[in-house]
Amino acid sequence: MFKFFKNSSPKPSLHQLDHLYGQTICKCPLKEQISYCQRLIESSRYHLEQSCPKKDSDYFKNLIEAADKELQRLNSQRKS
């Protein structure tokens, strides 16, 4: 009866959301990139726990998701 379509618009990457990462951190050694992503996830979760406007909340959620994907990619590179 009703069809619900999942919004399949591509999520922005960490390079797009975090200019520091996109311009500087991504050129650092792998270990520093991984550490940065881990700290970014932790600090974004902290900000989400605080009371923040919805637009900031959406930004932090996207940032966590992008950093997590980047972290997975970096960890798979490290294992190769």
C-alpha positions in Angstrom: 0.0 0.0 0.0 2.6 2.6 1.1 6.1 2.5 -0.2 8.8 4.2 1.9 12.0 5.1 0.1 15.1 5.4 2.1 17.0 8.6 1.4 20.0 7.3 -0.6 21.8 10.6 -1.0 25.5 10.0 -0.4 26.8 11.0 3.0 29.6 13.5 3.1 33.1 12.2 3.7 35.3 13.2 6.5 37.4 15.2 4.0 34.3 17.2 3.2 33.1 17.7 6.7 36.4 18.4 8.5 38.7 20.8 6.6 41.6 20.2 9.0 41.5 16.5 8.2 41.0 17.1 4.5 43.9 19.5 4.1 46.4 18.4 6.8 45.8 15.3 8.8 45.3 13.1 5.8 48.9 13.8 4.9 50.2 12.6 8.2 51.4 9.1 9.0 48.6 6.4 9.3 49.0 6.2 13.1 48.3 9.9 13.5 45.3 9.8 11.2 43.8 6.9 13.2 44.4 8.8 16.5 42.8 11.9 15.1 39.7 10.0 13.9 39.3 8.4 17.3 39.6 11.7 19.2 37.2 13.3 16.7 34.6 10.6 17.4 35.0 11.0 21.2 34.7 14.8 21.2 31.7 14.7 18.8 29.9 12.2 21.1 30.7 14.5 24.0 29.2 17.5 22.2 26.1 15.4 21.3 25.6 14.6 25.0 25.5 18.4 25.8 22.5 20.3 24.9 23.0 21.7 21.4 20.8 23.0 18.6 19.4 20.4 16.1 21.5 21.6 13.2 24.7 21.1 15.4 23.4 17.7 16.4 22.9 16.6 12.8 26.5 17.9 12.0 28.0 15.9 14.9 26.1 12.8 13.9 27.4 13.1 10.3 30.9 13.8 11.6 30.8 10.7 13.8 29.6 8.5 10.9 32.2 9.9 8.5 35.0 9.6 11.0 34.0 6.0 11.7 34.0 5.1 8.0 37.4 6.7 7.7 38.7 4.9 10.7 37.5 1.6 9.3 39.3 2.4 6.0 42.5 3.4 7.8 42.5 0.3 10.0 42.0 -1.9 6.9 45.0 -0.2 5.3 47.1 -0.8 8.4 46.3 -4.6 8.2 47.3 -4.8 4.6 
